[in-house]
């Protein structure tokens, strides 16, 4: 009789097994849900109870004062309150050093050179060549005229005298005036914004080759009497120095020439041919000076020389050495002061000199 072989594949599982598996899965899902709920509950932020606040009362603020009768006066605020950038409102002192010039000092304080001269007329007499080392200057904060108030002055009269706006004088914050009732005490100094006035002329007059009776006591011992004949200029000018660099004062309304870099060893050349009509010491701060009449309406002036090498009535050719640079007269440092004059008036040397 054959033996039968049984296989586990052919065995039928017990009936309770599917039910047990379903129950186990349900318990697992329930446990996972419980864990998730617990984690969310623990990490949720706790909110503190909000205390009860008192009710807002609109009457708790102080009452504002009533506006003054008759309207109001306003002054525009200055938003530049940081010290390095805030606009100046005070007149500052400045001590002149060697090599200084009105032009350079004014540029350093961002004002016009005329403003600087007008603010120091008691020392400079409108002459930039009167500047001396050690001199203490007034440096105005803005362009205009620094003025000392007189007994019979009014805002209208002062504004008219200096071609300015009277309201601008009152409004200028540096003058510290009461805007409702502006009053300036006689003797007080104020700024006249935008004001201007004419300069007093402090120059050696033009001397022509035909001049006669020139006063040496007025112009200086270097003045020549005139009535000379000699070379005539071409009308084309050259630089009066081998150095083509302007130092100190440029040409402007208060300084009618160029200050060219020079020292005592630098030769000074005749800018064009002509006849010498001044050679020697000059009054008015020019120091040792040479003036050449070119016979065609032009004259040229060479000032602050350390020495001259010409004489009255001498004919000189263009490019000839007539002296040496220096710092004689009123000068804060070595340079050559060079002027070009035409028919008694002044010409900006930049208009006739070749480009440096």
GIFEN-V655012 format. One record per pair of residues at least 6 apart in sequence whose ideal C-beta (glycine too) atoms are under 8 Angstrom apart, sorted by sequence separation. I is the first residue (numbers start at 1). J is the second residue. D is the distance in whole Angstrom. If there is no record, write none. Layout:
BEGIN
I:J:D, I:J:D
END
This chain:
BEGIN
80:86:5, 106:112:6, 124:130:5, 140:146:5, 158:164:8, 159:165:6, 169:175:7, 177:183:7, 184:190:6, 216:222:8, 249:255:4, 251:257:6, 262:268:7, 281:287:7, 282:288:7, 293:299:5, 294:300:7, 310:316:6, 316:322:6, 327:333:6, 340:346:7, 341:347:7, 80:87:6, 106:113:4, 109:116:8, 117:124:6, 123:130:7, 124:131:7, 159:166:4, 170:177:6, 177:184:7, 207:214:6, 216:223:5, 251:258:6, 281:288:6, 282:289:4, 292:299:7, 327:334:5, 339:346:7, 340:347:4, 78:86:7, 118:126:8, 138:146:6, 158:166:7, 171:179:8, 215:223:7, 249:257:8, 250:258:7, 280:288:7, 281:289:8, 291:299:6, 292:300:5, 326:334:6, 327:335:7, 340:348:8, 78:87:6, 96:105:8, 106:115:7, 117:126:6, 149:158:8, 159:168:8, 170:179:7, 175:184:8, 214:223:5, 249:258:8, 250:259:8, 280:289:7, 291:300:7, 325:334:6, 340:349:5, 103:113:5, 106:116:5, 156:166:5, 159:169:6, 214:224:7, 249:259:5, 279:289:8, 291:301:5, 292:302:8, 325:335:7, 339:349:7, 94:105:7, 102:113:5, 105:116:6, 117:128:7, 147:158:7, 155:166:4, 158:169:7, 214:225:5, 248:259:4, 278:289:6, 279:290:5, 290:301:8, 291:302:8, 325:336:5, 338:349:6, 123:135:6, 170:182:5, 207:219:8, 213:225:7, 214:226:6, 246:258:5, 247:259:6, 278:290:6, 279:291:8, 289:301:7, 290:302:5, 309:321:6, 310:322:5, 340:352:6, 211:224:8, 212:225:6, 246:259:6, 247:260:7, 278:291:4, 289:302:6, 309:322:6, 310:323:7, 102:116:6, 123:137:7, 155:169:6, 205:219:7, 211:225:7, 212:226:5, 246:260:6, 247:261:5, 276:290:6, 277:291:5, 289:303:4, 308:322:7, 309:323:5, 94:109:8, 102:117:6, 113:128:7, 147:162:7, 155:170:6, 175:190:5, 204:219:6, 211:226:3, 212:227:5, 245:260:7, 246:261:7, 276:291:7, 277:292:7, 286:301:8, 288:303:8, 289:304:8, 290:305:7, 308:323:4, 309:324:8, 175:191:6, 204:220:7, 207:223:7, 210:226:6, 211:227:8, 244:260:8, 245:261:4, 276:292:6, 277:293:5, 287:303:6, 288:304:7, 289:305:7, 307:323:6, 92:109:8, 120:137:5, 145:162:5, 174:191:6, 207:224:7, 209:226:6, 210:227:6, 243:260:6, 275:292:7, 286:303:4, 287:304:5, 288:305:4, 306:323:8, 307:324:5, 119:137:7, 120:138:6, 144:162:8, 172:190:8, 208:226:7, 209:227:8, 210:228:8, 243:261:5, 274:292:4, 275:293:5, 286:304:7, 287:305:7, 288:306:7, 290:308:5, 305:323:4, 306:324:5, 119:138:4, 145:164:8, 172:191:6, 207:226:7, 209:228:5, 241:260:5, 243:262:6, 274:293:5, 288:307:6, 289:308:8, 305:324:6, 306:325:7, 307:326:7, 119:139:7, 144:164:7, 209:229:7, 240:260:7, 241:261:8, 272:292:7, 274:294:4, 275:295:7, 288:308:5, 290:310:6, 302:322:7, 305:325:7, 306:326:3, 116:137:7, 119:140:5, 169:190:7, 172:193:5, 209:230:7, 239:260:8, 241:262:6, 271:292:8, 273:294:7, 274:295:6, 282:303:7, 302:323:6, 304:325:8, 305:326:5, 306:327:7, 102:124:8, 169:191:8, 268:290:8, 270:292:6, 272:294:5, 277:299:7, 304:326:6, 306:328:6, 116:139:7, 169:192:6, 243:266:6, 278:301:8, 304:327:6, 305:328:6, 116:140:8, 168:192:8, 169:193:7, 242:266:7, 274:298:8, 292:316:6, 304:328:5, 103:128:8, 115:140:6, 168:193:5, 241:266:6, 242:267:7, 274:299:8, 304:329:5, 102:128:4, 119:145:8, 168:194:6, 241:267:7, 272:298:7, 274:300:8, 303:329:7, 101:128:7, 115:142:8, 118:145:5, 119:146:4, 155:182:7, 241:268:6, 242:269:8, 304:331:5, 91:119:7, 111:139:7, 115:143:5, 118:146:7, 164:192:5, 165:193:8, 240:268:6, 241:269:7, 272:300:7, 280:308:6, 102:131:6, 111:140:6, 114:143:8, 115:144:6, 164:193:7, 165:194:7, 240:269:5, 271:300:5, 279:308:5, 101:131:7, 109:139:5, 115:145:8, 142:172:8, 162:192:5, 164:194:5, 239:269:7, 240:270:7, 270:300:8, 292:322:8, 304:334:8, 100:131:7, 111:142:7, 112:143:5, 115:146:8, 153:184:7, 163:194:8, 164:195:4, 238:269:7, 240:271:5, 279:310:5, 304:335:6, 305:336:7, 105:137:7, 111:143:6, 142:174:8, 163:195:7, 164:196:8, 239:271:7, 279:311:6, 290:322:5, 304:336:7, 100:133:7, 141:174:6, 153:186:8, 159:192:7, 162:195:3, 163:196:6, 238:271:6, 279:312:6, 290:323:6, 303:336:8, 304:337:5, 105:139:8, 158:192:7, 162:196:6, 163:197:8, 237:271:5, 238:272:7, 268:302:5, 276:310:5, 278:312:8, 302:336:6, 303:337:4, 96:131:6, 98:133:5, 149:184:5, 151:186:5, 162:197:6, 237:272:5, 276:311:7, 277:312:7, 279:314:8, 288:323:7, 302:337:7, 303:338:8, 96:132:6, 97:133:6, 149:185:7, 150:186:6, 159:195:8, 161:197:8, 236:272:7, 276:312:6, 301:337:7, 302:338:6, 303:339:8, 96:133:5, 149:186:6, 235:272:7, 268:305:6, 276:313:7, 301:338:7, 96:134:6, 149:187:7, 234:272:6, 275:313:6, 276:314:5, 288:326:7, 300:338:7, 301:339:4, 95:134:7, 96:135:4, 148:187:7, 149:188:5, 233:272:4, 234:273:7, 275:314:7, 276:315:8, 287:326:7, 300:339:7, 95:135:7, 96:136:8, 148:188:7, 149:189:8, 233:273:5, 275:315:6, 276:316:6, 287:327:8, 288:328:5, 289:329:8, 300:340:6, 301:341:7, 95:136:5, 96:137:6, 148:189:5, 149:190:6, 232:273:7, 233:274:5, 274:315:7, 275:316:8, 287:328:3, 288:329:7, 299:340:8, 300:341:7, 94:136:7, 95:137:8, 147:189:7, 231:273:4, 232:274:7, 264:306:4, 273:315:8, 274:316:7, 287:329:3, 298:340:7, 299:341:4, 93:136:5, 94:137:5, 146:189:6, 147:190:6, 231:274:6, 273:316:7, 286:329:5, 287:330:7, 298:341:7, 299:342:8, 93:137:7, 94:138:8, 146:190:8, 147:191:8, 230:274:7, 231:275:7, 257:301:7, 273:317:5, 285:329:5, 287:331:7, 298:342:6, 93:138:7, 94:139:5, 146:191:6, 147:192:5, 230:275:4, 273:318:5, 285:330:3, 297:342:6, 92:138:8, 93:139:7, 145:191:8, 146:192:8, 229:275:7, 257:303:8, 270:316:4, 272:318:5, 276:322:7, 285:331:8, 297:343:5, 91:138:5, 92:139:4, 144:191:6, 145:192:4, 228:275:5, 270:317:7, 271:318:7, 282:329:7, 91:139:7, 144:192:5, 147:195:7, 270:318:6, 91:140:6, 92:141:8, 142:191:6, 144:193:5, 228:277:7, 269:318:8, 270:319:7, 298:347:8, 91:141:7, 141:191:7, 143:193:7, 144:194:5, 145:195:4, 269:319:5, 270:320:5, 90:141:6, 140:191:6, 142:193:6, 143:194:7, 144:195:4, 145:196:7, 226:277:6, 269:320:7, 286:337:7, 89:141:5, 144:196:8, 145:197:6, 224:276:7, 269:321:6, 270:322:5, 88:141:4, 203:256:7, 224:277:5, 268:321:7, 269:322:7, 87:141:7, 88:142:8, 199:253:7, 224:278:6, 267:321:5, 268:322:6, 91:146:6, 199:254:6, 223:278:6, 224:279:7, 268:323:5, 222:278:5, 267:323:8, 268:324:6, 222:279:5, 223:280:8, 267:324:6, 268:325:6, 222:280:3, 266:324:6, 267:325:8, 219:278:7, 221:280:5, 222:281:5, 223:282:8, 235:294:8, 265:324:7, 266:325:4, 220:280:7, 221:281:5, 222:282:6, 240:300:7, 264:324:6, 265:325:8, 220:281:5, 233:294:3, 235:296:6, 264:325:6, 220:282:4, 232:294:7, 233:295:6, 240:302:6, 263:325:6, 264:326:5, 219:282:7, 220:283:4, 232:295:4, 233:296:6, 235:298:7, 237:300:8, 262:325:3, 263:326:8, 219:283:6, 220:284:8, 231:295:7, 232:296:6, 262:326:8, 209:274:8, 218:283:7, 230:295:8, 233:298:6, 209:275:5, 211:277:7, 220:286:8, 222:288:7, 222:289:6, 271:338:7, 209:277:6, 268:336:6, 208:277:7, 220:289:8, 271:340:8, 207:277:4, 264:334:7, 266:336:7, 207:278:6, 263:334:4, 130:202:8, 262:334:6, 126:199:5, 129:202:8, 262:335:5, 126:200:4, 204:278:7, 261:335:6, 262:336:4, 125:200:7, 126:201:8, 127:202:4, 260:335:6, 261:336:8, 126:202:6, 259:335:5, 260:336:4, 125:202:6, 259:336:7, 260:337:8, 118:196:8, 204:282:5, 259:337:6, 260:338:6, 118:197:7, 204:283:7, 258:337:8, 259:338:8, 204:284:6, 238:318:6, 257:337:5, 258:338:5, 203:284:7, 238:319:6, 257:338:5, 114:196:7, 117:199:7, 202:284:5, 204:286:6, 257:339:4, 271:353:8, 202:285:7, 230:313:7, 256:339:6, 257:340:8, 89:173:6, 90:174:7, 207:291:6, 209:293:4, 228:312:8, 230:314:8, 231:315:4, 234:318:7, 241:325:7, 248:332:8, 89:174:4, 114:199:8, 204:289:7, 206:291:8, 208:293:5, 228:313:4, 230:315:4, 231:316:7, 233:318:7, 248:333:7, 207:293:7, 209:295:7, 222:308:8, 231:317:7, 247:333:8, 204:291:7, 225:312:7, 248:335:6, 224:312:3, 247:335:6, 224:313:7, 257:346:8, 256:346:4, 208:299:7, 258:349:5, 207:299:8, 257:349:7, 258:350:7, 206:299:5, 78:173:7, 241:336:6, 75:171:7, 240:336:7, 204:301:7, 241:338:8, 251:348:5, 75:173:7, 91:189:7, 240:338:5, 251:349:6, 251:350:6, 91:191:8, 237:340:7, 75:179:7, 73:179:5, 73:180:6, 245:356:7, 237:349:8, 244:356:3, 239:353:6, 237:352:5, 238:353:8, 239:354:7, 237:353:6, 238:354:7, 237:354:8, 239:356:7, 128:249:6, 128:254:6, 128:255:5, 126:254:7, 206:341:5, 113:249:8, 117:254:5, 114:252:8, 206:344:5, 113:252:6, 114:253:6, 114:254:5, 113:254:6, 113:255:7, 104:248:6, 103:248:6, 104:249:8, 101:247:8, 103:249:4, 101:248:3, 102:249:6, 103:250:5, 99:247:8, 100:248:8, 101:249:5, 99:248:8, 103:252:7, 102:254:7, 103:255:7, 102:255:7, 129:284:8, 130:285:6, 103:259:8, 129:285:4, 127:284:7, 129:286:7, 101:259:7, 127:285:6, 132:330:7, 131:330:7, 133:332:6, 129:329:7, 130:330:5, 132:332:7, 129:330:4, 131:332:6, 129:331:7, 127:330:7, 129:337:7, 101:332:7, 100:332:5, 99:332:6, 100:333:8, 98:332:6, 99:333:4, 97:332:8, 98:333:5, 96:332:7
END
